[in-house]
């Protein structure tokens, strides 16, 4: 599976997500622009020595990437009602998460509204931490694959 971070802003979150990808065997794709340098000490510290075990790549345009992507993909957002646990993930699925500060641009919802899922939260809550959301979403997808 692939984890895609759309314009991530906080290096500690990205480092934590690298660790999650390392222990689950997922690739990590980050969409430019990033809100930090990939040489940032907080990014490296949060990811510790896991960076070398993860296939990390960077892309400029998520829309173009998804047009060519052959697997299934799901956007995680608080602005939909389809639960993340109600879809069937595949081993080639991509899980896409928005920026910590601005989420995902409306163009993705306009183009792929059936590809949006959400994690339940109490009424009035804004959102979960990005790294936490990635962990919850990825482990559900991985559970559906028998943790293989």
C-alpha positions, 0 to 999 in steps of 0.5 A: 500500500501507499501513504500519500501526504498532500503538502505536509507541514509538520516535520514531526508528523512526517517522521512519525508516519515514516516509522509507521510505513517502515513497520507496515511495509508501505511506500510513502509519497509526499506532494510538494510543496512541503512545509519543511526541509527533508533535512530538518532535524525534527523530521529525522529525529521523529523518523529515527533510523527508519528512513532507510527502510522506507521507499519515500518519493516526492511528486509535484502534482497529485491529480496527475499522479492519480490519473495514472494510478492503477490501484484504488485510492481513498482520501481521508477527510472530516468533510464526508460521511463515509466511514473509513471502515466501510470500504474495501482496501486492496494491497495496491490501495493508496491512502491520501491525507491532506495538509495539517493546516489546510486539508485537501483542496476542493478539486479532489472532492469535486472530481472523486467524491466517492473516494472520500472516507472519514474517521468518526469523531464527536460533534464539533471536533475539528480533526485528529492529528495527521500521524494518528489518522494515518495510523488508524486508516492504514491499520484498518486497510492492513487488517483487511489484507490479513496483516500481510 
